[in-house]
Amino acid sequence: MARQIKLVAACGAGVNSSHQIKDAVEAEMKKRGHNVKCDAVMIKDVNEDLLNDYDAYLTIAKTDLAFTPKIPVVEAGPILYRIPAMAQPVYDEVEKICKKIEAE
């Protein structure tokens, strides 16, 4: 079994949007055969130390973090529109990251 891929999603309160993205990405990646766990956090808690524990960061919107993340950053906001055609490219990008990590 491939190692679990750890993702983090962040939004203002760490409750609504980030949880919707977390649930959607976990469900979609499971369907695609990837072992993914996504945590939802408040954007104010995102720092370099936090991101060091994850394989990719799912943003709701472009946010100035005042540092450059060392992990892939995926703009996941389109998932919230609940329009499959808009969410598909986000899922594909996350899957690309999963496949790269699984190949290591």
N, C-alpha and C positions, 0 to 999 in steps of 0.2 A: 504494500500500500504506500502510495506517495505521501510525503510529509504534508501536514496541514499547511495551507497557505493562509497567512494572516493579513487581513485587510482592515483598514480603519476608515470610517466615514465620519465626517464632522459637520455640524450645523450650529446655528446660534445657541440653542438650548441643549443640544445633544439628545433631544427627545423625539421630535416629529420627523422631519425630513431625513435625518441621518438614519433613523430606524426604518423608514420606508425603503431607503436605498439598501441598507443592511439586509433586510428580509428579501428584497427582490434579487439582489446579487447572489446571496446564499442559495436561494431557490433555483435560479437560472444556472449557476455553476454546478450545482448538484445534478441537475438535469443533463448537463454536458459532461458529467463524470469527473468533476474536480472536487477535491477535499478542501473546502474553503470555510474559514470562519471570519466573520466581519464584526468588529466592535463599533459602537456608535458613541461618539464623544462630543463635548462642547468645543466649538472652534477656539475658544480662549485657552483650552488645555493643550492645543496642538503646539508642540515644540520639537526641537531636534531629538531630545531624549525619548519622547513618546514615539516618534516615528522610527527610531532605531529598533523598536520591537515589532515592526510590521514589514510586510513585503511590498505593499502599495497603499497609497492614500487616495481615497475617493472624496473629491470635493463637491460641494453643492454649487459653488460659484467660484470664480477666480478670486482668491484671497491673497493679500500681501502678507506673507508669513514673516518677513524680515530676515529670512534665511532661505537657502536653497535646499529643498529636500533631496536626500541621497537615494530615495526610492522613487519608483514611477508614481506620477500624479495623474489621476484619471478624472476628468470633468464628468461627474455622474449625475448632475442636475437633470438632464433630459429624462431620466428614469421617472422623475416625479410627475411628468406630464401624462403618464399612463398611455402613451401612444407608442405601440410596439415598434413602429418604424423609427422613432426617435431613440428608443431605448436600445435597439439592436446594436448600433455602433459602439455603445458603451459596453455592453456585454461582450462584444467581440474583442474590444481592447483589453478588458479584464481577462478574458480567456487567453489572449496572447501572452499576457504576463504570467498566467498560471502555467501555460505550456513551457515557457522559457525556464521557469523555476523548477518544474518537474523534470526537465531535461538536464539539469545541473547535477 
